[in-house]
Every structure is written in structure tokens, then in C-alpha cells.
Amino acid sequence: MDELLNILTENCPGIDFEGQEHLIDDGILDSLNIVMLVGELNEAFDISIGAEDLVPENFNSLQAIHALVQRLADE
């Protein structure tokens, strides 16, 4: 989870990923942030985040993003 948190904070500085649980719902992350994060996460974790995974539930919190990365890494 530390590597994930580092990637998130490097790409989206100023966002408290550990303290926020509604990153998408509250407008903290926008579509541009998500596009950048998808590229970084795909590369860093050797996964492929597809269009079907681009739903708010997968990016609303650090825990949700971590669960998405874990699920795709296990496939």
C-alpha cells in the first residue's frame, strides 16, 4: 500500500488520500487525475485497468484503489 500511496501523492499532490473516502463524489479527483493515475498504476503494478473498471467506486478512496489494483494483479 505504501507504493500505491507514493504514486498517488506524486501524481496528485495536496490530496489527503489517507483521510478522504469520497475522492470522486466530492470532486477531489477529476477525469484528468484518473487518466494520469490509470497510466501510472498500469505501469507500476503491471496491470491493465480497463474501461469497465473506470467507475467511481474504484477510485473513491485509497482503499478502493488498492482493492482494484490487488484484484487486477491477481487476475
All heavy atoms as a GROMACS GRO file, in nm:
protein
  578
    1MET      N    1   0.082  -0.119   0.000
    1MET     CA    2   0.000   0.000   0.000
    1MET      C    3   0.086   0.125   0.000
    1MET      O    4   0.045   0.227  -0.052
    1MET     CB    5  -0.093  -0.003   0.121
    1MET     CG    6  -0.177   0.121   0.136
    1MET     SD    7  -0.351   0.117   0.091
    1MET     CE    8  -0.423   0.000   0.197
    2ASP      N    9   0.208   0.116   0.055
    2ASP     CA   10   0.298   0.232   0.057
    2ASP      C   11   0.335   0.277  -0.083
    2ASP      O   12   0.337   0.397  -0.112
    2ASP     CB   13   0.424   0.202   0.137
    2ASP     CG   14   0.398   0.192   0.286
    2ASP    OD1   15   0.296   0.248   0.333
    2ASP    OD2   16   0.479   0.130   0.356
    3GLU      N   17   0.363   0.181  -0.172
    3GLU     CA   18   0.398   0.216  -0.310
    3GLU      C   19   0.279   0.285  -0.378
    3GLU      O   20   0.296   0.384  -0.449
    3GLU     CB   21   0.439   0.092  -0.389
    3GLU     CG   22   0.483   0.123  -0.530
    3GLU     CD   23   0.526   0.000  -0.609
    3GLU    OE1   24   0.522  -0.112  -0.556
    3GLU    OE2   25   0.562   0.019  -0.727
    4LEU      N   26   0.160   0.233  -0.355
    4LEU     CA   27   0.040   0.293  -0.412
    4LEU      C   28   0.022   0.436  -0.361
    4LEU      O   29  -0.002   0.528  -0.439
    4LEU     CB   30  -0.083   0.209  -0.378
    4LEU     CG   31  -0.218   0.268  -0.419
    4LEU    CD1   32  -0.224   0.290  -0.570
    4LEU    CD2   33  -0.330   0.178  -0.372
    5LEU      N   34   0.037   0.455  -0.232
    5LEU     CA   35   0.022   0.588  -0.174
    5LEU      C   36   0.126   0.685  -0.229
    5LEU      O   37   0.094   0.801  -0.260
    5LEU     CB   38   0.031   0.581  -0.021
    5LEU     CG   39   0.004   0.711   0.053
    5LEU    CD1   40  -0.133   0.769   0.018
    5LEU    CD2   41   0.016   0.689   0.203
    6ASN      N   42   0.248   0.638  -0.250
    6ASN     CA   43   0.352   0.723  -0.308
    6ASN      C   44   0.315   0.765  -0.450
    6ASN      O   45   0.333   0.881  -0.488
    6ASN     CB   46   0.487   0.650  -0.309
    6ASN     CG   47   0.549   0.643  -0.172
    6ASN    OD1   48   0.518   0.720  -0.083
    6ASN    ND2   49   0.637   0.546  -0.154
    7ILE      N   50   0.265   0.672  -0.529
    7ILE     CA   51   0.225   0.703  -0.666
    7ILE      C   52   0.112   0.806  -0.666
    7ILE      O   53   0.115   0.904  -0.742
    7ILE     CB   54   0.182   0.575  -0.742
    7ILE    CG1   55   0.304   0.486  -0.766
    7ILE    CG2   56   0.111   0.609  -0.873
    7ILE    CD1   57   0.270   0.347  -0.813
    8LEU      N   58   0.014   0.785  -0.580
    8LEU     CA   59  -0.099   0.877  -0.574
    8LEU      C   60  -0.057   1.017  -0.533
    8LEU      O   61  -0.098   1.116  -0.596
    8LEU     CB   62  -0.205   0.824  -0.477
    8LEU     CG   63  -0.273   0.692  -0.517
    8LEU    CD1   64  -0.365   0.645  -0.405
    8LEU    CD2   65  -0.348   0.705  -0.647
    9THR      N   66   0.025   1.027  -0.430
    9THR     CA   67   0.065   1.159  -0.382
    9THR      C   68   0.162   1.230  -0.478
    9THR      O   69   0.160   1.352  -0.486
    9THR     CB   70   0.126   1.152  -0.241
    9THR    OG1   71   0.234   1.060  -0.239
    9THR    CG2   72   0.022   1.111  -0.138
   10GLU      N   73   0.243   1.154  -0.551
   10GLU     CA   74   0.331   1.215  -0.650
   10GLU      C   75   0.252   1.272  -0.768
   10GLU      O   76   0.287   1.376  -0.823
   10GLU     CB   77   0.433   1.114  -0.701
   10GLU     CG   78   0.545   1.084  -0.604
   10GLU     CD   79   0.640   0.978  -0.655
   10GLU    OE1   80   0.635   0.943  -0.776
   10GLU    OE2   81   0.720   0.928  -0.574
   11ASN      N   82   0.147   1.201  -0.807
   11ASN     CA   83   0.069   1.242  -0.924
   11ASN      C   84  -0.041   1.343  -0.891
   11ASN      O   85  -0.085   1.416  -0.978
   11ASN     CB   86   0.009   1.119  -0.993
   11ASN     CG   87   0.113   1.044  -1.071
   11ASN    OD1   88   0.146   1.083  -1.182
   11ASN    ND2   89   0.168   0.939  -1.014
   12CYS      N   90  -0.083   1.344  -0.767
   12CYS     CA   91  -0.189   1.435  -0.724
   12CYS      C   92  -0.149   1.498  -0.591
   12CYS      O   93  -0.208   1.469  -0.487
   12CYS     CB   94  -0.320   1.360  -0.710
   12CYS     SG   95  -0.377   1.279  -0.860
   13PRO      N   96  -0.048   1.584  -0.592
   13PRO     CA   97  -0.001   1.644  -0.467
   13PRO      C   98  -0.111   1.730  -0.403
   13PRO      O   99  -0.194   1.787  -0.471
   13PRO     CB  100   0.118   1.729  -0.509
   13PRO     CG  101   0.102   1.751  -0.655
   13PRO     CD  102   0.023   1.635  -0.708
   14GLY      N  103  -0.108   1.733  -0.271
   14GLY     CA  104  -0.203   1.814  -0.199
   14GLY      C  105  -0.332   1.743  -0.161
   14GLY      O  106  -0.416   1.800  -0.092
   15ILE      N  107  -0.348   1.620  -0.207
   15ILE     CA  108  -0.468   1.544  -0.173
   15ILE      C  109  -0.435   1.448  -0.060
   15ILE      O  110  -0.337   1.376  -0.065
   15ILE     CB  111  -0.521   1.466  -0.296
   15ILE    CG1  112  -0.564   1.564  -0.405
   15ILE    CG2  113  -0.636   1.374  -0.256
   15ILE    CD1  114  -0.608   1.498  -0.534
   16ASP      N  115  -0.520   1.447   0.042
   16ASP     CA  116  -0.503   1.359   0.157
   16ASP      C  117  -0.571   1.226   0.127
   16ASP      O  118  -0.687   1.204   0.162
   16ASP     CB  119  -0.564   1.423   0.282
   16ASP     CG  120  -0.554   1.332   0.403
   16ASP    OD1  121  -0.477   1.235   0.401
   16ASP    OD2  122  -0.626   1.360   0.502
   17PHE      N  123  -0.498   1.137   0.060
   17PHE     CA  124  -0.555   1.009   0.020
   17PHE      C  125  -0.589   0.921   0.140
   17PHE      O  126  -0.681   0.841   0.133
   17PHE     CB  127  -0.460   0.935  -0.075
   17PHE     CG  128  -0.461   0.992  -0.212
   17PHE    CD1  129  -0.364   1.083  -0.250
   17PHE    CD2  130  -0.558   0.958  -0.304
   17PHE    CE1  131  -0.364   1.139  -0.378
   17PHE    CE2  132  -0.560   1.013  -0.431
   17PHE     CZ  133  -0.462   1.104  -0.468
   18GLU      N  134  -0.517   0.935   0.248
   18GLU     CA  135  -0.544   0.854   0.366
   18GLU      C  136  -0.667   0.901   0.442
   18GLU      O  137  -0.732   0.822   0.510
   18GLU     CB  138  -0.422   0.850   0.458
   18GLU     CG  139  -0.305   0.778   0.394
   18GLU     CD  140  -0.182   0.778   0.481
   18GLU    OE1  141  -0.125   0.887   0.504
   18GLU    OE2  142  -0.144   0.669   0.527
   19GLY      N  143  -0.702   1.027   0.430
   19GLY     CA  144  -0.812   1.082   0.506
   19GLY      C  145  -0.942   1.098   0.430
   19GLY      O  146  -1.046   1.125   0.488
   20GLN      N  147  -0.938   1.083   0.299
   20GLN     CA  148  -1.057   1.104   0.216
   20GLN      C  149  -1.121   0.970   0.178
   20GLN      O  150  -1.051   0.877   0.141
   20GLN     CB  151  -1.020   1.179   0.088
   20GLN     CG  152  -0.974   1.319   0.109
   20GLN     CD  153  -1.087   1.410   0.154
   20GLN    OE1  154  -1.203   1.387   0.123
   20GLN    NE2  155  -1.052   1.512   0.228
   21GLU      N  156  -1.253   0.966   0.183
   21GLU     CA  157  -1.324   0.845   0.143
   21GLU      C  158  -1.420   0.870   0.028
   21GLU      O  159  -1.492   0.779  -0.013
   21GLU     CB  160  -1.400   0.788   0.264
   21GLU     CG  161  -1.305   0.740   0.373
   21GLU     CD  162  -1.379   0.672   0.487
   21GLU    OE1  163  -1.500   0.649   0.474
   21GLU    OE2  164  -1.313   0.643   0.587
   22HIS      N  165  -1.422   0.994  -0.024
   22HIS     CA  166  -1.513   1.029  -0.133
   22HIS      C  167  -1.439   1.114  -0.236
   22HIS      O  168  -1.482   1.223  -0.269
   22HIS     CB  169  -1.634   1.103  -0.078
   22HIS     CG  170  -1.708   1.027   0.027
   22HIS    ND1  171  -1.789   0.920  -0.004
   22HIS    CD2  172  -1.710   1.039   0.162
   22HIS    CE1  173  -1.840   0.871   0.108
   22HIS    NE2  174  -1.792   0.940   0.211
   23LEU      N  175  -1.328   1.062  -0.285
   23LEU     CA  176  -1.243   1.138  -0.377
   23LEU      C  177  -1.316   1.178  -0.504
   23LEU      O  178  -1.298   1.290  -0.553
   23LEU     CB  179  -1.118   1.055  -0.412
   23LEU     CG  180  -1.022   1.027  -0.296
   23LEU    CD1  181  -0.924   0.918  -0.333
   23LEU    CD2  182  -0.951   1.154  -0.255
   24ILE      N  183  -1.397   1.090  -0.557
   24ILE     CA  184  -1.472   1.119  -0.679
   24ILE      C  185  -1.599   1.195  -0.644
   24ILE      O  186  -1.629   1.299  -0.703
   24ILE     CB  187  -1.507   0.990  -0.755
   24ILE    CG1  188  -1.381   0.912  -0.793
   24ILE    CG2  189  -1.593   1.020  -0.878
   24ILE    CD1  190  -1.291   0.981  -0.891
   25ASP      N  191  -1.675   1.143  -0.548
   25ASP     CA  192  -1.804   1.202  -0.512
   25ASP      C  193  -1.790   1.348  -0.469
   25ASP      O  194  -1.879   1.429  -0.496
   25ASP     CB  195  -1.870   1.122  -0.399
   25ASP     CG  196  -1.907   0.981  -0.442
   25ASP    OD1  197  -1.919   0.957  -0.564
   25ASP    OD2  198  -1.926   0.896  -0.353
   26ASP      N  199  -1.681   1.382  -0.401
   26ASP     CA  200  -1.660   1.519  -0.355
   26ASP      C  201  -1.584   1.606  -0.455
   26ASP      O  202  -1.550   1.720  -0.426
   26ASP     CB  203  -1.586   1.519  -0.221
   26ASP     CG  204  -1.671   1.466  -0.106
   26ASP    OD1  205  -1.794   1.454  -0.124
   26ASP    OD2  206  -1.615   1.436   0.001
   27GLY      N  207  -1.553   1.551  -0.573
   27GLY     CA  208  -1.486   1.629  -0.677
   27GLY      C  209  -1.338   1.655  -0.650
   27GLY      O  210  -1.279   1.744  -0.711
   28ILE      N  211  -1.278   1.576  -0.563
   28ILE     CA  212  -1.136   1.593  -0.532
   28ILE      C  213  -1.050   1.541  -0.647
   28ILE      O  214  -0.950   1.602  -0.683
   28ILE     CB  215  -1.102   1.524  -0.399
   28ILE    CG1  216  -1.181   1.592  -0.285
   28ILE    CG2  217  -0.952   1.527  -0.372
   28ILE    CD1  218  -1.180   1.518  -0.155
   29LEU      N  219  -1.089   1.428  -0.703
   29LEU     CA  220  -1.024   1.375  -0.824
   29LEU      C  221  -1.116   1.400  -0.942
   29LEU      O  222  -1.236   1.375  -0.935
   29LEU     CB  223  -0.999   1.224  -0.812
   29LEU     CG  224  -0.890   1.177  -0.717
   29LEU    CD1  225  -0.881   1.025  -0.721
   29LEU    CD2  226  -0.757   1.238  -0.750
   30ASP      N  227  -1.057   1.449  -1.052
   30ASP     CA  228  -1.136   1.469  -1.173
   30ASP      C  229  -1.090   1.370  -1.280
   30ASP      O  230  -1.002   1.287  -1.257
   30ASP     CB  231  -1.127   1.613  -1.221
   30ASP     CG  232  -0.985   1.658  -1.256
   30ASP    OD1  233  -0.899   1.571  -1.283
   30ASP    OD2  234  -0.960   1.780  -1.258
   31SER      N  235  -1.149   1.379  -1.396
   31SER     CA  236  -1.121   1.282  -1.502
   31SER      C  237  -0.975   1.287  -1.546
   31SER      O  238  -0.916   1.182  -1.576
   31SER     CB  239  -1.213   1.304  -1.622
   31SER     OG  240  -1.201   1.436  -1.671
   32LEU      N  241  -0.915   1.403  -1.547
   32LEU     CA  242  -0.774   1.413  -1.584
   32LEU      C  243  -0.686   1.342  -1.481
   32LEU      O  244  -0.593   1.270  -1.518
   32LEU     CB  245  -0.732   1.560  -1.597
   32LEU     CG  246  -0.587   1.584  -1.638
   32LEU    CD1  247  -0.555   1.515  -1.770
   32LEU    CD2  248  -0.557   1.732  -1.649
   33ASN      N  249  -0.717   1.360  -1.352
   33ASN     CA  250  -0.644   1.288  -1.248
   33ASN      C  251  -0.654   1.137  -1.268
   33ASN      O  252  -0.554   1.066  -1.256
   33ASN     CB  253  -0.698   1.321  -1.108
   33ASN     CG  254  -0.680   1.465  -1.068
   33ASN    OD1  255  -0.776   1.528  -1.026
   33ASN    ND2  256  -0.560   1.518  -1.078
   34ILE      N  257  -0.773   1.092  -1.298
   34ILE     CA  258  -0.796   0.948  -1.315
   34ILE      C  259  -0.716   0.894  -1.434
   34ILE      O  260  -0.652   0.790  -1.424
   34ILE     CB  261  -0.946   0.916  -1.332
   34ILE    CG1  262  -1.024   0.957  -1.207
   34ILE    CG2  263  -0.968   0.768  -1.363
   34ILE    CD1  264  -0.983   0.889  -1.080
   35VAL      N  265  -0.717   0.966  -1.544
   35VAL     CA  266  -0.641   0.923  -1.662
   35VAL      C  267  -0.492   0.912  -1.629
   35VAL      O  268  -0.427   0.813  -1.665
   35VAL     CB  269  -0.665   1.020  -1.780
   35VAL    CG1  270  -0.567   0.994  -1.893
   35VAL    CG2  271  -0.807   1.009  -1.829
   36MET      N  272  -0.439   1.011  -1.559
   36MET     CA  273  -0.297   1.007  -1.521
   36MET      C  274  -0.270   0.890  -1.427
   36MET      O  275  -0.171   0.818  -1.443
   36MET     CB  276  -0.255   1.138  -1.455
   36MET     CG  277  -0.247   1.255  -1.549
   36MET     SD  278  -0.178   1.408  -1.477
   36MET     CE  279  -0.228   1.404  -1.308
   37LEU      N  280  -0.358   0.871  -1.330
   37LEU     CA  281  -0.338   0.763  -1.233
   37LEU      C  282  -0.347   0.626  -1.299
   37LEU      O  283  -0.269   0.537  -1.265
   37LEU     CB  284  -0.440   0.773  -1.120
   37LEU     CG  285  -0.420   0.888  -1.023
   37LEU    CD1  286  -0.534   0.893  -0.923
   37LEU    CD2  287  -0.286   0.875  -0.951
   38VAL      N  288  -0.439   0.609  -1.390
   38VAL     CA  289  -0.454   0.479  -1.459
   38VAL      C  290  -0.324   0.443  -1.529
   38VAL      O  291  -0.276   0.331  -1.516
   38VAL     CB  292  -0.574   0.481  -1.556
   38VAL    CG1  293  -0.568   0.364  -1.653
   38VAL    CG2  294  -0.705   0.480  -1.479
   39GLY      N  295  -0.265   0.537  -1.600
   39GLY     CA  296  -0.138   0.511  -1.668
   39GLY      C  297  -0.028   0.474  -1.571
   39GLY      O  298   0.046   0.378  -1.593
   40GLU      N  299  -0.017   0.549  -1.463
   40GLU     CA  300   0.087   0.522  -1.363
   40GLU      C  301   0.065   0.388  -1.295
   40GLU      O  302   0.160   0.312  -1.272
   40GLU     CB  303   0.089   0.633  -1.259
   40GLU     CG  304   0.140   0.765  -1.311
   40GLU     CD  305   0.288   0.763  -1.345
   40GLU    OE1  306   0.365   0.691  -1.278
   40GLU    OE2  307   0.327   0.835  -1.438
   41LEU      N  308  -0.060   0.358  -1.258
   41LEU     CA  309  -0.090   0.232  -1.189
   41LEU      C  310  -0.067   0.113  -1.281
   41LEU      O  311  -0.012   0.010  -1.239
   41LEU     CB  312  -0.233   0.232  -1.136
   41LEU     CG  313  -0.264   0.337  -1.030
   41LEU    CD1  314  -0.413   0.338  -0.998
   41LEU    CD2  315  -0.182   0.315  -0.905
   42ASN      N  316  -0.108   0.126  -1.407
   42ASN     CA  317  -0.084   0.018  -1.503
   42ASN      C  318   0.065  -0.015  -1.513
   42ASN      O  319   0.103  -0.131  -1.513
   42ASN     CB  320  -0.138   0.056  -1.641
   42ASN     CG  321  -0.288   0.045  -1.652
   42ASN    OD1  322  -0.355  -0.018  -1.570
   42ASN    ND2  323  -0.344   0.107  -1.753
   43GLU      N  324   0.144   0.088  -1.523
   43GLU     CA  325   0.288   0.069  -1.538
   43GLU      C  326   0.353   0.018  -1.410
   43GLU      O  327   0.432  -0.078  -1.413
   43GLU     CB  328   0.353   0.201  -1.580
   43GLU     CG  329   0.501   0.187  -1.610
   43GLU     CD  330   0.560   0.317  -1.661
   43GLU    OE1  331   0.495   0.388  -1.739
   43GLU    OE2  332   0.674   0.346  -1.619
   44ALA      N  333   0.321   0.078  -1.299
   44ALA     CA  334   0.386   0.043  -1.172
   44ALA      C  335   0.353  -0.097  -1.125
   44ALA      O  336   0.437  -0.166  -1.067
   44ALA     CB  337   0.348   0.145  -1.065
   45PHE      N  338   0.229  -0.140  -1.149
   45PHE     CA  339   0.186  -0.269  -1.095
   45PHE      C  340   0.166  -0.375  -1.203
   45PHE      O  341   0.118  -0.485  -1.174
   45PHE     CB  342   0.057  -0.252  -1.014
   45PHE     CG  343   0.078  -0.166  -0.892
   45PHE    CD1  344   0.034  -0.035  -0.891
   45PHE    CD2  345   0.142  -0.216  -0.780
   45PHE    CE1  346   0.053   0.045  -0.779
   45PHE    CE2  347   0.162  -0.137  -0.668
   45PHE     CZ  348   0.118  -0.006  -0.667
   46ASP      N  349   0.203  -0.343  -1.328
   46ASP     CA  350   0.191  -0.435  -1.441
   46ASP      C  351   0.049  -0.491  -1.450
   46ASP      O  352   0.027  -0.612  -1.454
   46ASP     CB  353   0.293  -0.548  -1.430
   46ASP     CG  354   0.308  -0.625  -1.561
   46ASP    OD1  355   0.285  -0.564  -1.667
   46ASP    OD2  356   0.339  -0.745  -1.556
   47ILE      N  357  -0.047  -0.400  -1.449
   47ILE     CA  358  -0.188  -0.436  -1.460
   47ILE      C  359  -0.247  -0.362  -1.578
   47ILE      O  360  -0.181  -0.277  -1.639
   47ILE     CB  361  -0.266  -0.401  -1.332
   47ILE    CG1  362  -0.258  -0.252  -1.299
   47ILE    CG2  363  -0.218  -0.487  -1.214
   47ILE    CD1  364  -0.343  -0.207  -1.181
   48SER      N  365  -0.372  -0.394  -1.609
   48SER     CA  366  -0.442  -0.324  -1.715
   48SER      C  367  -0.580  -0.284  -1.663
   48SER      O  368  -0.668  -0.368  -1.649
   48SER     CB  369  -0.455  -0.413  -1.838
   48SER     OG  370  -0.523  -0.345  -1.941
   49ILE      N  371  -0.594  -0.156  -1.633
   49ILE     CA  372  -0.722  -0.104  -1.586
   49ILE      C  373  -0.805  -0.074  -1.710
   49ILE      O  374  -0.771   0.016  -1.787
   49ILE     CB  375  -0.703   0.021  -1.499
   49ILE    CG1  376  -0.619  -0.013  -1.376
   49ILE    CG2  377  -0.838   0.080  -1.460
   49ILE    CD1  378  -0.580   0.106  -1.290
   50GLY      N  379  -0.910  -0.150  -1.729
   50GLY     CA  380  -0.994  -0.135  -1.847
   50GLY      C  381  -1.108  -0.038  -1.825
   50GLY      O  382  -1.133   0.009  -1.714
   51ALA      N  383  -1.178  -0.008  -1.932
   51ALA     CA  384  -1.290   0.086  -1.927
   51ALA      C  385  -1.396   0.041  -1.826
   51ALA      O  386  -1.457   0.125  -1.759
   51ALA     CB  387  -1.352   0.101  -2.065
   52GLU      N  388  -1.416  -0.089  -1.814
   52GLU     CA  389  -1.516  -0.140  -1.720
   52GLU      C  390  -1.478  -0.112  -1.574
   52GLU      O  391  -1.564  -0.115  -1.486
   52GLU     CB  392  -1.538  -0.291  -1.741
   52GLU     CG  393  -1.420  -0.379  -1.704
   52GLU     CD  394  -1.313  -0.392  -1.813
   52GLU    OE1  395  -1.325  -0.327  -1.919
   52GLU    OE2  396  -1.217  -0.467  -1.791
   53ASP      N  397  -1.351  -0.085  -1.549
   53ASP     CA  398  -1.304  -0.056  -1.413
   53ASP      C  399  -1.307   0.094  -1.381
   53ASP      O  400  -1.281   0.133  -1.267
   53ASP     CB  401  -1.161  -0.108  -1.394
   53ASP     CG  402  -1.154  -0.258  -1.407
   53ASP    OD1  403  -1.236  -0.326  -1.343
   53ASP    OD2  404  -1.066  -0.308  -1.480
   54LEU      N  405  -1.336   0.176  -1.480
   54LEU     CA  406  -1.335   0.321  -1.461
   54LEU      C  407  -1.470   0.370  -1.406
   54LEU      O  408  -1.543   0.445  -1.471
   54LEU     CB  409  -1.300   0.393  -1.591
   54LEU     CG  410  -1.160   0.364  -1.644
   54LEU    CD1  411  -1.140   0.435  -1.777
   54LEU    CD2  412  -1.055   0.406  -1.544
   55VAL      N  413  -1.501   0.323  -1.287
   55VAL     CA  414  -1.624   0.363  -1.219
   55VAL      C  415  -1.586   0.431  -1.088
   55VAL      O  416  -1.481   0.402  -1.029
   55VAL     CB  417  -1.716   0.242  -1.193
   55VAL    CG1  418  -1.767   0.184  -1.324
   55VAL    CG2  419  -1.646   0.135  -1.112
   56PRO      N  420  -1.667   0.525  -1.041
   56PRO     CA  421  -1.632   0.600  -0.919
   56PRO      C  422  -1.600   0.511  -0.799
   56PRO      O  423  -1.510   0.544  -0.721
   56PRO     CB  424  -1.758   0.683  -0.893
   56PRO     CG  425  -1.820   0.701  -1.027
   56PRO     CD  426  -1.792   0.573  -1.101
   57GLU      N  427  -1.668   0.400  -0.786
   57GLU     CA  428  -1.646   0.312  -0.671
   57GLU      C  429  -1.501   0.264  -0.661
   57GLU      O  430  -1.451   0.238  -0.553
   57GLU     CB  431  -1.739   0.191  -0.677
   57GLU     CG  432  -1.886   0.224  -0.665
   57GLU     CD  433  -1.947   0.271  -0.797
   57GLU    OE1  434  -1.896   0.235  -0.907
   57GLU    OE2  435  -2.045   0.348  -0.791
   58ASN      N  436  -1.434   0.252  -0.775
   58ASN     CA  437  -1.295   0.203  -0.776
   58ASN      C  438  -1.192   0.311  -0.745
   58ASN      O  439  -1.076   0.280  -0.722
   58ASN     CB  440  -1.262   0.140  -0.911
   58ASN     CG  441  -1.328   0.005  -0.929
   58ASN    OD1  442  -1.360  -0.064  -0.833
   58ASN    ND2  443  -1.348  -0.033  -1.054
   59PHE      N  444  -1.233   0.437  -0.742
   59PHE     CA  445  -1.138   0.547  -0.723
   59PHE      C  446  -1.180   0.644  -0.612
   59PHE      O  447  -1.122   0.750  -0.597
   59PHE     CB  448  -1.119   0.625  -0.854
   59PHE     CG  449  -1.050   0.543  -0.960
   59PHE    CD1  450  -1.124   0.468  -1.049
   59PHE    CD2  451  -0.912   0.539  -0.968
   59PHE    CE1  452  -1.061   0.391  -1.146
   59PHE    CE2  453  -0.848   0.462  -1.063
   59PHE     CZ  454  -0.923   0.388  -1.153
   60ASN      N  455  -1.280   0.608  -0.533
   60ASN     CA  456  -1.334   0.698  -0.431
   60ASN      C  457  -1.247   0.708  -0.307
   60ASN      O  458  -1.261   0.802  -0.230
   60ASN     CB  459  -1.475   0.656  -0.392
   60ASN     CG  460  -1.576   0.764  -0.417
   60ASN    OD1  461  -1.543   0.878  -0.443
   60ASN    ND2  462  -1.702   0.728  -0.409
   61SER      N  463  -1.157   0.611  -0.286
   61SER     CA  464  -1.073   0.614  -0.166
   61SER      C  465  -0.944   0.537  -0.192
   61SER      O  466  -0.935   0.459  -0.288
   61SER     CB  467  -1.146   0.551  -0.046
   61SER     OG  468  -1.164   0.412  -0.067
   62LEU      N  469  -0.849   0.556  -0.106
   62LEU     CA  470  -0.724   0.481  -0.113
   62LEU      C  471  -0.752   0.332  -0.105
   62LEU      O  472  -0.696   0.252  -0.181
   62LEU     CB  473  -0.629   0.524   0.000
   62LEU     CG  474  -0.500   0.445   0.016
   62LEU    CD1  475  -0.413   0.456  -0.109
   62LEU    CD2  476  -0.424   0.494   0.139
   63GLN      N  477  -0.842   0.294  -0.017
   63GLN     CA  478  -0.876   0.152   0.000
   63GLN      C  479  -0.939   0.094  -0.127
   63GLN      O  480  -0.910  -0.018  -0.166
   63GLN     CB  481  -0.969   0.134   0.120
   63GLN     CG  482  -0.905   0.164   0.253
   63GLN     CD  483  -0.890   0.314   0.282
   63GLN    OE1  484  -0.956   0.398   0.221
   63GLN    NE2  485  -0.802   0.347   0.375
   64ALA      N  486  -1.025   0.173  -0.192
   64ALA     CA  487  -1.090   0.126  -0.314
   64ALA      C  488  -0.988   0.110  -0.427
   64ALA      O  489  -0.992   0.012  -0.502
   64ALA     CB  490  -1.200   0.223  -0.356
   65ILE      N  491  -0.897   0.205  -0.439
   65ILE     CA  492  -0.793   0.196  -0.542
   65ILE      C  493  -0.702   0.077  -0.515
   65ILE      O  494  -0.667   0.002  -0.606
   65ILE     CB  495  -0.712   0.328  -0.550
   65ILE    CG1  496  -0.803   0.444  -0.588
   65ILE    CG2  497  -0.597   0.315  -0.650
   65ILE    CD1  498  -0.741   0.582  -0.572
   66HIS      N  499  -0.669   0.058  -0.389
   66HIS     CA  500  -0.585  -0.057  -0.351
   66HIS      C  501  -0.655  -0.188  -0.385
   66HIS      O  502  -0.592  -0.280  -0.439
   66HIS     CB  503  -0.551  -0.050  -0.202
   66HIS     CG  504  -0.461  -0.159  -0.157
   66HIS    ND1  505  -0.506  -0.268  -0.087
   66HIS    CD2  506  -0.328  -0.176  -0.173
   66HIS    CE1  507  -0.404  -0.348  -0.062
   66HIS    NE2  508  -0.296  -0.295  -0.114
   67ALA      N  509  -0.783  -0.198  -0.355
   67ALA     CA  510  -0.859  -0.320  -0.386
   67ALA      C  511  -0.862  -0.344  -0.536
   67ALA      O  512  -0.848  -0.459  -0.582
   67ALA     CB  513  -1.001  -0.309  -0.330
   68LEU      N  514  -0.878  -0.240  -0.615
   68LEU     CA  515  -0.877  -0.253  -0.761
   68LEU      C  516  -0.742  -0.305  -0.810
   68LEU      O  517  -0.736  -0.400  -0.889
   68LEU     CB  518  -0.906  -0.117  -0.827
   68LEU     CG  519  -0.889  -0.109  -0.978
   68LEU    CD1  520  -0.991  -0.197  -1.049
   68LEU    CD2  521  -0.899   0.036  -1.025
   69VAL      N  522  -0.634  -0.245  -0.761
   69VAL     CA  523  -0.500  -0.287  -0.802
   69VAL      C  524  -0.477  -0.432  -0.762
   69VAL      O  525  -0.428  -0.512  -0.842
   69VAL     CB  526  -0.393  -0.194  -0.741
   69VAL    CG1  527  -0.254  -0.252  -0.758
   69VAL    CG2  528  -0.402  -0.054  -0.803
   70GLN      N  529  -0.514  -0.469  -0.641
   70GLN     CA  530  -0.496  -0.608  -0.594
   70GLN      C  531  -0.574  -0.705  -0.680
   70GLN      O  532  -0.524  -0.810  -0.718
   70GLN     CB  533  -0.539  -0.620  -0.448
   70GLN     CG  534  -0.444  -0.555  -0.352
   70GLN     CD  535  -0.307  -0.621  -0.354
   70GLN    OE1  536  -0.213  -0.568  -0.412
   70GLN    NE2  537  -0.296  -0.735  -0.292
   71ARG      N  538  -0.700  -0.672  -0.708
   71ARG     CA  539  -0.786  -0.761  -0.788
   71ARG      C  540  -0.725  -0.782  -0.927
   71ARG      O  541  -0.717  -0.895  -0.976
   71ARG     CB  542  -0.926  -0.702  -0.799
   71ARG     CG  543  -1.020  -0.790  -0.884
   71ARG     CD  544  -1.161  -0.735  -0.885
   71ARG     NE  545  -1.174  -0.599  -0.935
   71ARG     CZ  546  -1.178  -0.566  -1.064
   71ARG    NH1  547  -1.166  -0.658  -1.158
   71ARG    NH2  548  -1.193  -0.440  -1.100
   72LEU      N  549  -0.680  -0.674  -0.989
   72LEU     CA  550  -0.625  -0.687  -1.124
   72LEU      C  551  -0.490  -0.757  -1.123
   72LEU      O  552  -0.456  -0.829  -1.217
   72LEU     CB  553  -0.614  -0.548  -1.188
   72LEU     CG  554  -0.748  -0.480  -1.217
   72LEU    CD1  555  -0.726  -0.338  -1.265
   72LEU    CD2  556  -0.830  -0.561  -1.316
   73ALA      N  557  -0.413  -0.738  -1.018
   73ALA     CA  558  -0.283  -0.804  -1.009
   73ALA      C  559  -0.301  -0.955  -0.989
   73ALA      O  560  -0.215  -1.034  -1.033
   73ALA     CB  561  -0.202  -0.746  -0.894
   74ASP      N  562  -0.410  -0.994  -0.926
   74ASP     CA  563  -0.436  -1.136  -0.900
   74ASP      C  564  -0.494  -1.209  -1.020
   74ASP      O  565  -0.498  -1.331  -1.022
   74ASP     CB  566  -0.530  -1.153  -0.780
   74ASP     CG  567  -0.463  -1.114  -0.649
   74ASP    OD1  568  -0.338  -1.105  -0.645
   74ASP    OD2  569  -0.537  -1.090  -0.551
   75GLU      N  570  -0.543  -1.133  -1.119
   75GLU     CA  571  -0.604  -1.197  -1.238
   75GLU      C  572  -0.500  -1.254  -1.332
   75GLU      O  573  -0.392  -1.214  -1.343
   75GLU     CB  574  -0.691  -1.096  -1.312
   75GLU     CG  575  -0.816  -1.062  -1.237
   75GLU     CD  576  -0.905  -0.964  -1.313
   75GLU    OE1  577  -0.865  -0.911  -1.420
   75GLU    OE2  578  -1.015  -0.940  -1.264
   0.00000   0.00000   0.00000
